[in-house]
Amino acid sequence: MTRLRLYPIKSFAGGDVRSARVQPWGLEGDRRWAVVDPDGEPVTAREANGLLALTADVLADGGLLLGDGRSDPLRVDLPADAAPVPVGYSRQGTALPAGDESAEWLTARLGRDVRLVWQPDPAARTVNPAHGGLPGDHVSLADVGPLLLTSETSLAQLDRWTEDDTAPLDMVRFRPNVVVDGEAPFAEDDWSSVRLGETAFRVAGRCDRCVMTTIDPVSLARGKEPIRTLAKHRKKDGKTYFGVWLVPVLDGRPAVVAVGDDVSV
């Protein structure tokens, strides 16, 4: 395994880590927070590119430090005594709204009325069977599955296919949790299971890609890649694919994955 990344707030910039605990719903600290509009509908970087420029660091007590690279970080505590609100018209369960200060901070930076919410119980949300979910599978506020795995070998092939000067693409565009190397391009499509170090995972399915991958994670400029090239080589049923979703297969013991772990299929 060559990289490991966490996204404390859905659609915020993520960060590389050396190791992470594995929980049934994903990596500890990954996408337990999200930004929503006044109706509870998730606000993501698909329509609010500016989220990709914001950072969130998880504190020891579970709270956050929000940053924009310009002003002092804002501390956000875990919500206390907050009434649950539906997320995505209850498609993603319920979450607890954070304080008004964080709502004002985010609203000022996005230019629209939004607030921050925290998912207190990831076990309350199940993985959709349409995306490979089985009874007992759970997920945080991620779109589809607990973890996303991508391959450096597959990205290298995508770069070779790409005809303009966009290549080489930054893997961060694909927002993986786990990055591996060494197999043939897109070999991960055919995996049914994978072991990272001592921890086993089931491959729930391939990840179909959206417009978020066309946003440069540094400049925030939009382009046509990689969707244009994926549509030429990786399109099926009207969707383009890159990476696979993983579901942890845990036996009750503490599980940790780390950069440098062996990958076995």
C-alpha positions in Angstrom: 0.0 0.0 0.0 1.5 3.3 -1.1 -0.9 5.9 0.3 -3.6 6.2 2.9 -5.9 9.2 3.1 -8.7 10.5 5.4 -11.4 13.1 4.7 -12.8 14.2 8.1 -15.5 16.3 6.4 -17.1 15.1 3.2 -15.9 17.1 0.2 -13.2 19.0 2.2 -9.6 18.5 1.2 -8.3 15.3 2.7 -4.9 14.5 4.0 -2.4 11.6 3.9 -1.8 9.6 7.1 0.7 6.8 7.8 -1.8 4.5 9.5 -5.4 4.4 10.5 -7.8 2.2 12.6 -10.3 0.3 10.6 -13.9 0.3 11.8 -16.9 -1.5 10.3 -18.0 1.7 8.4 -14.6 2.7 7.2 -11.4 4.3 8.5 -11.6 6.0 11.9 -12.3 9.7 11.5 -13.2 9.5 7.8 -16.3 11.4 6.6 -18.2 11.5 9.9 -18.9 15.2 9.1 -20.7 16.8 6.2 -21.9 20.2 5.0 -25.7 20.5 4.4 -28.1 23.2 3.2 -31.1 24.4 5.3 -33.1 21.4 4.1 -30.5 18.9 5.1 -29.4 18.2 1.6 -25.7 17.5 1.3 -23.6 20.2 -0.2 -20.6 18.7 -2.0 -17.7 19.9 -4.1 -19.6 18.9 -7.2 -21.5 22.2 -7.0 -19.4 24.0 -4.3 -15.8 23.8 -5.6 -14.6 25.9 -2.7 -15.0 23.0 -0.3 -11.9 21.4 -1.8 -9.8 24.4 -0.6 -10.9 23.9 3.1 -9.2 21.7 5.6 -10.3 19.8 8.7 -8.1 18.2 11.3 -9.5 15.8 13.9 -8.7 16.6 17.5 -8.1 14.0 20.2 -11.6 14.7 21.7 -13.3 14.1 18.3 -13.7 17.8 17.5 -12.3 19.6 14.5 -10.0 22.5 13.5 -11.4 24.1 10.3 -8.9 25.9 8.1 -8.9 28.0 4.9 -5.2 28.7 4.6 -5.7 32.4 5.3 -7.3 33.0 8.7 -6.8 31.4 12.1 -8.3 27.9 12.4 -11.8 27.5 13.9 -12.3 24.9 16.6 -15.6 22.9 16.3 -16.7 20.7 19.2 -18.7 17.6 18.9 -22.4 18.6 18.9 -24.0 18.3 22.3 -27.7 18.4 23.1 -28.5 19.0 19.4 -31.6 17.5 17.8 -30.9 15.1 15.0 -31.7 16.3 11.4 -32.3 14.2 8.4 -29.4 14.2 5.8 -30.3 13.9 2.1 -34.0 13.7 2.9 -33.1 10.8 5.2 -31.3 8.9 2.4 -28.1 9.2 4.5 -29.8 8.8 7.9 -29.6 11.6 10.5 -26.9 13.7 11.9 -26.4 16.3 14.7 -25.9 20.0 13.7 -22.7 21.7 14.9 -22.8 25.2 16.5 -23.7 28.4 14.8 -20.1 29.6 14.7 -19.1 26.9 12.3 -22.2 27.5 10.2 -21.3 31.2 9.9 -17.7 30.3 9.1 -18.7 28.0 6.2 -21.5 30.3 4.9 -19.0 33.1 4.6 -16.6 31.0 2.6 -19.1 29.4 0.3 -21.4 32.3 -0.2 -24.5 30.3 0.6 -26.5 29.2 3.7 -24.9 26.0 5.0 -24.2 24.2 8.2 -21.9 21.4 9.5 -23.4 18.2 10.8 -21.8 15.1 12.5 -22.9 11.5 12.2 -23.0 10.1 15.8 -23.8 6.5 14.9 -22.4 5.1 11.6 -24.0 1.8 12.4 -27.4 3.4 11.7 -26.7 3.7 8.0 -26.4 0.6 5.8 -24.6 0.2 2.5 -27.1 0.2 -0.4 -27.6 -3.3 -1.9 -27.4 -1.7 -5.3 -23.8 -0.8 -4.5 -22.8 -4.2 -3.2 -24.1 -3.9 0.3 -24.9 -7.0 2.3 -26.8 -7.3 5.6 -24.6 -5.9 8.4 -22.6 -3.5 6.1 -22.5 0.0 7.4 -21.1 3.3 6.0 -20.3 6.8 7.2 -21.4 9.9 5.3 -19.5 8.7 2.3 -21.4 8.5 -1.0 -21.5 4.8 -1.4 -19.1 2.5 0.5 -16.8 2.5 3.6 -13.4 2.8 1.7 -12.3 3.6 -1.8 -9.3 1.9 -3.2 -7.4 3.1 -6.3 -4.3 1.8 -8.1 -1.2 3.7 -9.2 -0.9 1.3 -12.1 -4.4 2.1 -13.3 -3.7 5.8 -13.0 -0.6 5.4 -15.1 -2.6 3.7 -17.8 -5.2 6.5 -17.7 -2.4 9.0 -18.1 -1.1 7.2 -21.2 -4.6 7.3 -22.7 -5.1 11.0 -21.9 -4.3 13.0 -25.1 -3.9 16.6 -23.7 -1.5 18.2 -21.3 -3.7 17.4 -18.3 -1.7 14.2 -17.6 -0.2 13.2 -15.3 -3.3 13.4 -13.2 -3.1 13.8 -9.4 -4.6 10.7 -7.6 -6.2 13.2 -5.2 -8.8 13.9 -7.9 -10.3 10.5 -7.2 -10.4 10.9 -3.4 -9.2 7.4 -2.5 -8.7 6.1 1.0 -6.3 3.5 0.0 -3.8 3.5 -2.9 -2.0 0.4 -4.1 0.5 -0.5 -6.8 2.0 -3.4 -8.5 -0.9 -5.2 -10.3 -1.8 -4.9 -14.0 -3.9 -1.8 -14.9 -7.5 -2.1 -13.6 -6.8 -5.6 -12.1 -8.8 -4.4 -9.1 -12.0 -4.6 -11.2 -11.9 -8.3 -10.9 -11.0 -8.7 -7.2 -13.7 -10.1 -4.9 -11.6 -9.6 -1.8 -8.3 -8.0 -0.7 -6.1 -8.1 2.4 -4.2 -5.0 3.5 -1.6 -6.1 6.0 -3.6 -8.3 8.4 -7.0 -6.8 7.6 -9.5 -8.3 5.2 -11.9 -6.4 2.9 -14.6 -7.4 0.6 -14.7 -5.6 -2.8 -18.3 -4.4 -3.0 -18.1 -3.0 -6.6 -16.5 -0.5 -9.0 -16.7 3.2 -8.3 -18.5 5.2 -11.0 -17.0 8.7 -11.3 -18.6 12.1 -11.3 -17.8 15.7 -12.3 -15.8 16.1 -9.0 -12.8 14.4 -10.7 -12.7 17.1 -13.3 -11.8 19.8 -10.7 -8.1 20.4 -10.2 -7.6 19.9 -6.4 -5.1 22.8 -6.2 -6.3 25.5 -8.6 -10.0 24.4 -8.4 -10.2 24.9 -12.2 -12.7 22.7 -14.0 -11.7 20.7 -17.1 -12.9 17.7 -19.2 -10.5 15.2 -17.8 -10.5 12.5 -16.7 -14.1 11.9 -17.5 -13.5 12.4 -21.2 -10.8 9.8 -21.4 -12.6 7.4 -19.1 -15.7 7.6 -21.3 -13.6 6.4 -24.2 -12.0 3.4 -22.4 -13.9 2.7 -19.1 -17.6 3.3 -19.9 -20.4 0.9 -19.2 -24.1 1.4 -18.9 -23.6 5.2 -19.3 -21.1 5.4 -16.4 -17.4 5.7 -16.2 -15.4 3.8 -13.6 -12.1 4.1 -11.7 -11.4 2.4 -8.4 -13.4 0.0 -6.2 -15.3 0.2 -3.0 -14.2 -1.9 0.0 -16.1 -3.2 3.0 -14.1 -4.2 6.0 -14.4 -7.9 7.1 -13.6 -7.7 10.8 -13.4 -10.4 13.5 -13.9 -8.1 16.5 -10.2 -7.5 17.1 -8.6 -4.0 16.6 -7.6 -3.6 13.0 -5.1 -1.1 11.7 -3.8 -0.4 8.1 -0.6 1.4 7.3 1.4 2.7 4.4 3.8 -0.1 3.4 1.4 -2.9 4.3 1.5 -5.9 1.9 -1.5 -6.2 -0.4 -2.8 -9.7 -1.2 -5.8 -10.7 -3.3 
